[in-house]
Amino acid sequence: MKIDRPTKSDVNECFQIEKSFQLNKTSNGKEGFFIPGTAISTYFELYENGYLRLIKDKGRVIAYVLVVPPGHKILEGLFYSESMVLFNDKPIDLTKVYWIAKVAVTPSHKRQGLATMLYEQMLSDFSEYTP
């Protein structure tokens, strides 16, 4: 299996994977996540102006990573909201920070190293920002 850049139709599929995990499932900690307020528009924004990589099996998305890249406008909302604790109470240089927003693997493909593959690719792609 290989890591690819998504097509527009893949973006919808990624979002559907997130939705399939459902917010109210008691097994969310083991199976996945759904962050309230996440919208398909966020996925398309990061598809166009951010970082989205995925893995497919038989033409279907089975895993993906969604990253807010350095300097992206979404970071300002993340790092300067009242709910975010800053490192040592100092302002963060948003041109040097990336935010891993989502990593998801479909339940039938878990424990196969797919998330690790995605993390390794992302760290390589952002190597100038990773210690």
N, C-alpha and C positions, 0 to 999 in steps of 0.2 A: 504494500500500500504506500502511496506517496502523498505528500502534502501539496495542495494546489491553492491557487487564488480562485475565489468564487466567481460564478456568473450571477447575474441579477436574480435568476430563479433560485439559485443556491441560497441567497440571502433569506428568502422566504422560508426555505426548508430549515435553515439554522434557527430562525425565530420559532418555527413550529416545534422544534426539539425543545427549546426552552419552555414553551407553553405546555408541552406534554408532561413536564415534571410537576406542574401545579403547585401553587403556593401552600395549599392546606394539607398536603400529604404528610402524614406523620413520618414517612421514610425519606423526606427531603434531604436530610443530612447524608444519607447513604446513596441516594439515587440522583440527586441533582438539586436544582435551585430555580427559583423564579423571583426576581427582584421586583417588587411593586413599582409601577411607574415606567418600567421598561416598555418601550414601544417599538414597533417595526421601523419607525422613522429613525431611531437611534442606530439600528442595524444598518440601514441604508446610508446614514451619515458616515458611519465608520467604514462601510464598503467603499464609499466614494472618496473620503478624506481621512481615512484611518488605516487600520490593519485588521484584516480578516483572512484567516487561512483555515483550510478544512481538509478532511480526509473523506474519501468516498469509497463505498464498496458496492459493486453492481449498480453503479450510477446514482446511488443514494448517499446523502451526507450522513456520516456516522459519528463524526467528531469535528469540533471546531474550536478555535481560539479567537477572541475578539479583543482588540487592544486599542486604547486611546493613546495615540502617539505624542511624543514631546511637542509642546507648543499648541496643541489642539484646543479649541475653545471650550470643549467639555471639561477639560482639566480645571479651568478656573472655577467652575461650579463645584467640582469635587473637592478641591483643595481649599477653597475659601468660604465654604459653607460653615455655619456654626457647629454642625455635627462632626466636622473633621478636626482631629487633633494634629497639629503640625509638629514636625520633628524638632525637638528642643525649643518649641515656641518661636521658631525663626521662619521667615517666609521661605517658601520653596521656589526655586528657579524652575518654572514650568517648561522651559526650553530644554531641560535635562531630565525630565521625568516622563515615564510612560506608565500607564495604568492597565493592568490586566483586568478587563471588565468581565469576561466570561471565558470559561473553559468547559466544554460539555462533550460527553461521550454517551451515545445511546446505550441503554442498559444491556442490550444483547452483545455489545462489543467492548464492555468494560474488562479490565484486567488483562489487556493485550498490549499495553505500552503506548497506546495512541495519544493520551494526554502528554506523556513524557516526550514523544516525538514532536508534538506541537510546541511544547515549552522549549525544547532544545532549538527548534527552528526559530522561534521568536527571539530567544536570547541571542542567537547568532545574528539575526536581522537587526537587532538593537545593540550590537556589541559595543558601540561607542558610548552607550549609556549604562552598561552593565559592568560592575567591578569584577 
